[in-house]
Amino acid sequence: MKYDKFFALAKEAGIEEAELYIGESYSLSFSLFHSEVDNYSSNKSMTILARGIVNGKFGTASCDSWSAAHAKFLVDSIVANAKVIENEDPAFIFEGSKKYKKINTYNKELEKVSIDEKMKKLFELEKAIKEGDKRVVEVGGVEYSEDAESVTILNSKGLKLTQKSNYFVYVGQAVAKEGKQTKSGYELFLDNDFSKFDVKKLAKEVVDNTVSQLGGEACESNTYKAVLSPDVVKSFLGFYIGNADAEDVQKKSSLFINKINQKVASRKITVEDKPLKRNVFSRWFDDEGVATYNKAIIKNGVLMTYLYNLTTASKDGVESTGNASRGGSKMGTSTFYLELKPGKKSQEELFKDVQDGVYITEVQGLHAGLNPQSGNFSLQSSGFLIKNGKKDRALDVVTVSGNLIDVFKDVLEVGNDQRVFPSGIACSSLLIKKIIVSGK
């Protein structure tokens, strides 16, 4: 009822069909440095994105609060905006899917945990990191953040959808020194069930990640058999699956053009978009109101589908895959929970299969160092040597280069050490045939 005024005004103004996308969010964050609170913020915000079809063109508008005056502003802006739209893309307001599989992604218990308790855990984390190893000379900082969001879609066709979600994150950073060498590292924990958070476990991961980098030096430049850590795979996978965006395919700017039902990766690679998997990333409708579903994007190395919203699906004469994602007024596509199907071997077993090679744990500068048109990359990296089937000394700064498509074609094994990242990507280590390393 609150938003009826907008739809009434839209009809009066000659807007053929109209939609409101209402996002309401709450965020809380605080951090410590040297046992002092150095940042504290708590915010509530609202974003209203409106769309309407006028003479077959989409007009868009937005505001950050609601009133009768805002309703009129949105309607007037939609009409004005639609008049200047020049592209010929078809415009759709969705009537709703026949069936939705609703998933509850909001944990009411999280809001019952007091700020004092959340803060107490942060002090414990800082202390545990500081005492974790004598080589730790500084706790670079510890931080707690929490987000809660509700998304509502209403339109003139009677569609009304709402989903709430929340989660929290603890992050710890450390600085370690040995001799003249200083290294920093971090780790995080993300969930929406506060009872699952283990201070000592996260502190140990932060410390181990940091001190393990000490004693490193560059290796000889060569082509090596390699294991890529889940962190590195996550970085590569996001760019790789981005090529399945139907809009990029239609614009001829994808590496997957004309590749449906063709082999694009090793048979060990299966990548799925799983929005209905029960976790903090679950979404049972996309940003156009289309019901989501779990789907294989790549199955045993074969590209199974592109990712569509209503507009790109119409252009190809197919149905939307439920991957519409808003970027302001623009409607694109995204995955909600992207999962690389894990294998059966542990990371240690992957090292044993390599015998002699490299273990790459971090890559930097992906946006600048990877060519999206060719897939070629050259990235500053760090990691470890692998000798006689075991992780050996740390590698200081080296450069790895290759081709993104070749990386996934060259996969020999997928590990079972799956990690879930805040970006909504879950993946494991990969054993690949080769990567070029430039060292000394």
Backbone torsions as a table, in degrees:
resi	resn	phi	psi	omega
1	MET	NA	-33.5	-176.0
2	LYS	-56.5	-34.6	-173.0
3	TYR	-104.8	9.6	-178.4
4	ASP	-60.1	-33.8	-178.7
5	LYS	-57.0	-41.1	-179.6
6	PHE	-60.2	-47.0	-176.3
7	PHE	-69.6	-32.7	176.9
8	ALA	-67.5	-44.8	178.6
9	LEU	-65.2	-37.9	179.5
10	ALA	-61.6	-42.1	179.4
11	LYS	-64.8	-42.8	178.9
12	GLU	-62.0	-33.7	-176.4
13	ALA	-82.9	0.2	178.5
14	GLY	85.7	13.1	175.1
15	ILE	-74.3	121.2	-172.2
16	GLU	-67.6	-44.4	177.8
17	GLU	-144.4	147.2	-175.9
18	ALA	-140.3	158.8	-176.3
19	GLU	-148.8	145.1	171.0
20	LEU	-121.6	134.8	173.9
21	TYR	-117.6	113.9	-173.3
22	ILE	-114.3	117.2	177.3
23	GLY	-112.0	123.8	176.8
24	GLU	-120.4	131.3	-174.8
25	SER	-137.4	153.7	174.7
26	TYR	-130.2	133.7	178.0
27	SER	-134.0	143.7	178.5
28	LEU	-135.7	134.5	176.2
29	SER	-152.3	145.2	172.7
30	PHE	-154.3	154.6	-177.0
31	SER	-142.5	159.1	178.2
32	LEU	-119.6	147.0	169.4
33	PHE	-142.6	120.8	-175.7
34	HIS	55.0	44.2	174.9
35	SER	64.6	17.7	175.1
36	GLU	-117.8	140.2	175.9
37	VAL	-70.7	114.1	-177.5
38	ASP	-106.3	-3.1	176.6
39	ASN	-158.9	137.7	176.3
40	TYR	-150.2	126.9	177.3
41	SER	-147.8	146.6	177.2
42	SER	-143.1	124.3	-174.4
43	ASN	-138.9	145.4	168.7
44	LYS	-120.2	138.5	-178.9
45	SER	-144.9	161.1	179.1
46	MET	-136.8	137.4	174.1
47	THR	-128.7	126.7	177.6
48	ILE	-118.5	117.5	177.5
49	LEU	-109.3	124.1	-177.4
50	ALA	-114.3	143.2	175.5
51	ARG	-135.6	149.5	176.1
52	GLY	-154.0	151.7	-179.6
53	ILE	-101.8	122.1	177.8
54	VAL	-127.2	115.8	-177.7
55	ASN	52.7	41.8	176.2
56	GLY	79.4	2.9	-179.0
57	LYS	-114.7	144.2	176.3
58	PHE	-81.5	128.3	166.0
59	GLY	-107.4	144.9	-177.7
60	THR	-130.3	157.2	177.5
61	ALA	-161.9	164.4	-179.9
62	SER	-150.4	159.0	173.5
63	CYS	-155.5	171.3	-175.8
64	ASP	-120.1	15.9	172.0
65	SER	-158.9	175.6	-173.4
66	TRP	-129.4	136.9	173.8
67	SER	-166.0	173.6	177.0
68	ALA	-61.5	-36.0	178.7
69	ALA	-65.6	-38.4	177.9
70	HIS	-66.4	-37.6	178.7
71	ALA	-59.5	-46.0	179.0
72	LYS	-65.1	-41.2	178.2
73	PHE	-58.3	-44.5	-178.8
74	LEU	-63.8	-44.1	-179.4
75	VAL	-63.2	-47.9	-179.7
76	ASP	-61.5	-39.7	-178.9
77	SER	-68.4	-38.8	178.2
78	ILE	-60.9	-47.2	-179.6
79	VAL	-61.3	-45.3	-179.4
80	ALA	-65.9	-41.4	-178.4
81	ASN	-67.0	-39.9	-178.3
82	ALA	-62.9	-30.2	-178.0
83	LYS	-68.0	-24.0	-176.8
84	VAL	-102.1	-0.4	179.4
85	ILE	-73.5	128.4	-176.9
86	GLU	-109.0	-20.0	-177.2
87	ASN	-71.0	158.6	-175.0
88	GLU	-102.6	16.7	-179.7
89	ASP	-61.9	138.2	176.8
90	PRO	-64.8	144.4	-178.4
91	ALA	-111.2	132.1	-177.5
92	PHE	-132.7	136.7	163.0
93	ILE	-111.1	123.3	-167.5
94	PHE	-83.6	133.4	-179.0
95	GLU	-79.5	-14.1	179.5
96	GLY	115.3	147.9	177.4
97	SER	-79.1	157.5	-179.3
98	LYS	-65.4	-31.8	-176.4
99	LYS	-147.6	139.7	175.6
100	TYR	-122.3	141.0	175.4
101	LYS	-104.0	94.6	-173.7
102	LYS	-71.9	137.8	178.4
103	ILE	-129.1	132.1	177.1
104	ASN	-86.1	116.9	-179.2
105	THR	-114.5	15.7	-178.9
106	TYR	-112.1	125.1	179.2
107	ASN	-103.1	105.2	-177.9
108	LYS	-62.7	-25.6	-176.6
109	GLU	-66.5	-27.3	-178.0
110	LEU	-62.6	-40.4	-178.6
111	GLU	-71.6	-15.4	178.3
112	LYS	-82.9	-16.9	177.8
113	VAL	-74.0	126.4	-175.1
114	SER	-69.7	155.0	176.0
115	ILE	-62.7	-34.2	178.0
116	ASP	-60.1	-41.9	179.5
117	GLU	-67.4	-40.3	177.9
118	LYS	-64.8	-39.5	178.2
119	MET	-68.4	-39.7	179.5
120	LYS	-58.3	-43.3	178.7
121	LYS	-62.5	-31.6	-179.5
122	LEU	-69.1	-42.4	176.1
123	PHE	-63.1	-39.9	178.4
124	GLU	-63.9	-38.9	179.3
125	LEU	-64.5	-45.9	179.3
126	GLU	-58.8	-45.4	-179.1
127	LYS	-63.6	-43.4	-178.4
128	ALA	-66.2	-36.1	177.5
129	ILE	-67.3	-44.8	-177.7
130	LYS	-60.6	-36.6	-176.7
131	GLU	-94.8	4.1	-173.0
132	GLY	-73.5	-26.2	-178.5
133	ASP	-164.2	139.9	-177.3
134	LYS	-65.4	-17.8	179.2
135	ARG	-82.4	-10.7	175.5
136	VAL	-74.7	114.3	-176.3
137	VAL	-102.5	-11.2	-177.4
138	GLU	-158.8	138.7	167.6
139	VAL	-94.1	109.9	-173.9
140	GLY	-64.9	-14.4	179.3
141	GLY	144.3	153.6	172.7
142	VAL	-132.2	144.8	-174.0
143	GLU	-143.0	142.9	171.7
144	TYR	-117.3	134.5	173.3
145	SER	-138.5	150.1	-177.0
146	GLU	-142.4	137.9	179.3
147	ASP	-135.7	138.1	173.0
148	ALA	-130.6	138.7	-175.4
149	GLU	-144.4	143.2	168.8
150	SER	-124.4	138.5	178.7
151	VAL	-119.7	128.0	178.8
152	THR	-127.7	133.5	175.0
153	ILE	-119.0	125.3	176.1
154	LEU	-126.1	140.7	174.7
155	ASN	-145.7	172.5	-174.6
156	SER	-73.0	-6.9	176.4
157	LYS	-92.2	6.4	176.5
158	GLY	92.6	3.6	-179.8
159	LEU	-72.9	135.1	175.4
160	LYS	-144.7	112.9	-177.4
161	LEU	-131.3	140.1	176.2
162	THR	-142.1	137.0	173.5
163	GLN	-139.0	135.6	176.7
164	LYS	-112.2	147.5	177.1
165	SER	-149.5	157.7	174.6
166	ASN	-154.9	160.2	177.8
167	TYR	-164.1	165.5	174.7
168	PHE	-133.5	159.1	179.8
169	VAL	-137.7	132.7	166.6
170	TYR	-109.1	134.7	179.5
171	VAL	-128.4	135.3	174.9
172	GLY	-126.3	140.8	178.7
173	GLN	-127.2	144.2	179.4
174	ALA	-138.2	155.4	174.4
175	VAL	-124.2	127.8	-179.6
176	ALA	-121.5	149.8	-178.3
177	LYS	-137.0	138.9	175.4
178	GLU	-146.2	117.2	-174.2
179	GLY	65.2	-128.7	179.3
180	LYS	-95.6	-0.2	-175.4
181	GLN	-97.0	132.7	178.2
182	THR	-124.0	133.7	-179.8
183	LYS	-132.6	152.0	176.4
184	SER	-124.4	153.5	179.3
185	GLY	-156.1	165.2	-179.6
186	TYR	-149.6	166.0	171.3
187	GLU	-151.7	164.9	-179.7
188	LEU	-144.3	163.0	175.0
189	PHE	-131.3	130.9	-178.6
190	LEU	-129.5	132.6	175.5
191	ASP	-169.7	-178.9	168.4
192	ASN	-124.3	10.6	174.7
193	ASP	-110.7	103.4	-173.6
194	PHE	-63.0	-28.0	-177.4
195	SER	-66.9	-16.4	-179.3
196	LYS	-83.0	-12.2	-175.9
197	PHE	-75.3	127.8	-179.3
198	ASP	-118.9	108.0	-177.0
199	VAL	-59.0	-49.0	-175.6
200	LYS	-64.0	-37.2	-179.8
201	LYS	-65.3	-46.5	180.0
202	LEU	-65.8	-41.5	179.2
203	ALA	-59.7	-43.2	179.2
204	LYS	-62.6	-40.4	179.2
205	GLU	-64.6	-40.1	177.9
206	VAL	-62.3	-48.3	-177.6
207	VAL	-65.3	-47.4	-178.8
208	ASP	-61.6	-41.3	179.9
209	ASN	-62.1	-34.6	-176.1
210	THR	-80.7	-53.3	-174.3
211	VAL	-70.7	-24.1	-179.8
212	SER	-65.9	-19.0	-179.3
213	GLN	-80.8	-13.6	-177.5
214	LEU	-69.8	150.3	178.4
215	GLY	82.4	10.4	-176.9
216	GLY	-82.7	154.5	171.8
217	GLU	-152.1	161.0	-178.0
218	ALA	-64.7	149.0	176.7
219	CYS	-95.1	175.6	176.1
220	GLU	-68.8	140.3	176.3
221	SER	-65.6	129.7	-177.7
222	ASN	-173.3	175.9	170.7
223	THR	-98.5	122.6	-173.0
224	TYR	-119.4	148.3	162.8
225	LYS	-68.9	144.5	-170.2
226	ALA	-144.8	151.0	165.7
227	VAL	-110.6	129.2	176.0
228	LEU	-101.1	129.7	-179.4
229	SER	-68.5	162.0	176.5
230	PRO	-54.9	-36.1	178.9
231	ASP	-60.6	-43.7	-179.6
232	VAL	-69.7	-43.1	179.3
233	VAL	-60.0	-40.9	177.6
234	LYS	-57.1	-45.1	-179.8
235	SER	-63.4	-45.0	-179.9
236	PHE	-68.6	-40.7	-173.4
237	LEU	-64.9	-38.8	179.4
238	GLY	-59.4	-44.6	178.2
239	PHE	-69.1	-40.7	-176.9
240	TYR	-61.2	-51.3	-178.0
241	ILE	-72.9	-19.6	173.9
242	GLY	-57.1	-23.8	178.2
243	ASN	-70.8	-10.9	178.1
244	ALA	-86.6	-0.6	176.3
245	ASP	-64.4	118.9	-175.8
246	ALA	-59.8	-33.0	179.9
247	GLU	-63.8	-42.1	177.7
248	ASP	-65.5	-38.0	177.4
249	VAL	-62.8	-45.4	-179.4
250	GLN	-65.2	-29.4	178.8
251	LYS	-89.0	3.8	179.2
252	LYS	62.6	33.9	179.6
253	SER	-120.0	23.9	-179.1
254	SER	-114.4	151.1	174.6
255	LEU	-82.2	-2.7	-178.4
256	PHE	-108.2	20.2	-179.6
257	ILE	-62.0	129.4	178.7
258	ASN	58.8	33.3	-177.5
259	LYS	-109.6	3.3	179.5
260	ILE	-59.4	134.3	-178.1
261	ASN	65.9	18.2	175.4
262	GLN	-115.3	157.3	-179.6
263	LYS	-76.7	122.6	178.9
264	VAL	-120.6	-4.3	-177.4
265	ALA	-152.4	172.7	174.1
266	SER	-58.2	150.3	178.2
267	ARG	-64.0	-13.1	177.5
268	LYS	-76.6	-12.1	-173.2
269	ILE	-96.6	117.6	169.0
270	THR	-127.5	122.5	-178.7
271	VAL	-122.0	127.3	-176.8
272	GLU	-124.7	144.6	166.8
273	ASP	-94.3	118.2	-172.9
274	LYS	-125.3	68.2	-179.2
275	PRO	-65.2	-18.7	-178.0
276	LEU	-97.2	6.4	173.1
277	LYS	-74.7	131.9	-171.6
278	ARG	-74.3	100.5	174.0
279	ASN	-159.5	-171.7	-174.9
280	VAL	-70.5	-11.4	-178.1
281	PHE	-98.0	-2.3	-175.0
282	SER	-57.7	138.1	174.0
283	ARG	-140.4	123.9	-178.0
284	TRP	-98.2	-2.0	167.2
285	PHE	-147.3	151.3	-179.1
286	ASP	-89.9	-172.2	-172.9
287	ASP	-77.1	1.2	170.3
288	GLU	-109.3	0.1	-180.0
289	GLY	90.7	7.5	178.8
290	VAL	-80.2	136.2	178.3
291	ALA	-61.6	133.6	177.0
292	THR	-86.6	163.7	175.6
293	TYR	-155.4	155.9	177.9
294	ASN	-74.6	137.8	-177.0
295	LYS	-149.9	146.6	172.0
296	ALA	-84.9	125.3	173.9
297	ILE	-87.2	-44.4	172.7
298	ILE	-126.6	129.2	180.0
299	LYS	-125.3	118.9	-178.1
300	ASN	49.4	40.7	175.8
301	GLY	89.7	-8.2	-175.9
302	VAL	-100.9	131.1	177.8
303	LEU	-72.9	119.6	-173.3
304	MET	-97.3	-31.5	-174.9
305	THR	-158.9	158.0	164.3
306	TYR	-93.9	168.8	179.7
307	LEU	-104.1	123.5	-171.4
308	TYR	-119.7	148.8	159.9
309	ASN	-107.6	-174.3	-175.7
310	LEU	-63.4	-39.9	-177.0
311	THR	-69.7	-49.3	-178.9
312	THR	-68.5	-31.6	177.2
313	ALA	-65.4	-41.0	179.0
314	SER	-60.9	-38.7	-179.2
315	LYS	-64.6	-32.8	-179.9
316	ASP	-97.3	0.9	178.6
317	GLY	68.7	33.4	179.7
318	VAL	-127.1	178.5	176.6
319	GLU	-90.6	151.8	174.4
320	SER	-59.2	144.1	176.6
321	THR	-89.5	5.5	179.9
322	GLY	74.0	36.9	-178.9
323	ASN	-118.9	18.1	179.2
324	ALA	-62.2	137.9	-178.8
325	SER	-143.7	130.3	-177.1
326	ARG	-86.9	136.2	168.8
327	GLY	-123.8	82.9	-171.3
328	GLY	69.6	-126.6	-179.8
329	SER	-84.3	-11.4	-177.6
330	LYS	-90.1	137.8	177.4
331	MET	-103.4	113.6	177.3
332	GLY	-113.4	-149.3	174.2
333	THR	-135.8	156.9	172.9
334	SER	-158.7	163.4	170.2
335	THR	-88.8	154.7	178.8
336	PHE	-99.5	-40.8	174.8
337	TYR	-143.9	103.2	-174.9
338	LEU	-96.1	121.8	-175.3
339	GLU	-124.4	123.7	169.1
340	LEU	-85.3	118.0	-176.6
341	LYS	-59.8	123.3	-177.8
342	PRO	-71.1	155.1	175.6
343	GLY	-93.9	-158.5	-175.1
344	LYS	-109.2	-15.0	-174.2
345	LYS	-91.1	141.6	175.2
346	SER	-73.5	165.9	178.5
347	GLN	-61.2	-38.6	178.8
348	GLU	-61.9	-37.0	177.2
349	GLU	-68.5	-33.5	175.2
350	LEU	-65.1	-42.0	177.6
351	PHE	-60.3	-39.9	-179.9
352	LYS	-64.1	-37.8	178.2
353	ASP	-67.4	-32.9	179.8
354	VAL	-70.5	-42.6	-172.3
355	GLN	68.0	-71.9	178.5
356	ASP	-130.0	120.8	-178.3
357	GLY	-178.4	-146.5	-179.7
358	VAL	-133.0	151.5	173.5
359	TYR	-116.2	110.8	-176.5
360	ILE	-95.3	120.2	-174.3
361	THR	-106.9	-16.1	-177.2
362	GLU	-152.6	139.0	171.0
363	VAL	-128.8	145.4	-177.8
364	GLN	-126.6	153.9	173.6
365	GLY	74.8	34.0	-175.6
366	LEU	-63.0	-38.1	-178.3
367	HIS	-65.3	-35.4	-179.4
368	ALA	-91.6	-29.0	-171.6
369	GLY	-96.7	1.6	178.7
370	LEU	-120.6	127.1	178.8
371	ASN	-87.6	111.0	-175.9
372	PRO	-66.8	-22.4	-179.9
373	GLN	-77.2	-36.2	-177.6
374	SER	-106.5	-24.5	-174.9
375	GLY	86.3	-2.2	179.1
376	ASN	-71.5	142.4	178.5
377	PHE	-140.3	153.6	172.0
378	SER	-144.9	112.3	-167.3
379	LEU	-133.3	137.4	172.9
380	GLN	-67.1	133.0	-170.6
381	SER	-142.1	167.8	172.3
382	SER	-145.7	167.1	-178.0
383	GLY	167.9	-139.5	-175.9
384	PHE	-145.0	154.3	167.0
385	LEU	-77.0	152.0	169.9
386	ILE	-114.5	121.8	-179.6
387	LYS	-128.9	131.5	178.6
388	ASN	51.8	37.9	174.5
389	GLY	79.6	12.8	179.9
390	LYS	-135.0	153.0	177.0
391	LYS	-65.7	128.5	-175.9
392	ASP	-111.1	-146.6	-174.8
393	ARG	-66.5	157.6	179.6
394	ALA	-69.5	150.6	172.3
395	LEU	-100.7	127.6	172.2
396	ASP	-76.6	-166.0	-172.9
397	VAL	-57.3	122.4	173.8
398	VAL	-132.9	173.2	176.1
399	THR	-120.3	130.7	175.4
400	VAL	-109.7	143.5	179.9
401	SER	-141.3	158.0	-179.4
402	GLY	168.5	-154.0	178.9
403	ASN	-131.0	134.5	-174.1
404	LEU	-59.3	-43.5	179.5
405	ILE	-64.0	-41.9	-179.4
406	ASP	-64.9	-35.9	178.9
407	VAL	-55.3	-48.0	-177.2
408	PHE	-77.8	-23.3	173.4
409	LYS	-75.1	-27.3	-175.4
410	ASP	-90.4	9.0	-178.3
411	VAL	-70.3	125.2	177.5
412	LEU	-96.1	-34.5	179.9
413	GLU	-151.0	150.0	171.1
414	VAL	-110.9	132.1	-178.4
415	GLY	-76.5	173.8	178.3
416	ASN	-103.9	9.1	-174.3
417	ASP	-90.6	54.8	-173.7
418	GLN	-64.0	136.7	173.1
419	ARG	-123.7	147.3	177.8
420	VAL	-109.0	128.2	-174.8
421	PHE	-107.5	155.2	-179.6
422	PRO	-59.4	-17.9	177.8
423	SER	-77.5	-1.2	-179.4
424	GLY	81.7	28.3	177.8
425	ILE	-119.0	132.3	176.3
426	ALA	-118.5	124.8	-178.9
427	CYS	-155.4	168.0	-177.2
428	SER	-120.9	177.0	174.5
429	SER	-66.3	151.4	175.8
430	LEU	-122.7	136.4	170.0
431	LEU	-97.9	119.3	-178.3
432	ILE	-119.0	155.7	-175.3
433	LYS	-62.4	-39.4	-173.9
434	LYS	-162.8	151.2	169.1
435	ILE	-150.8	142.6	-179.1
436	ILE	-85.5	124.4	179.4
437	VAL	-116.6	125.8	175.5
438	SER	-105.1	113.8	-178.5
439	GLY	-122.5	-111.3	-179.7
440	LYS	-105.1	NA	NA
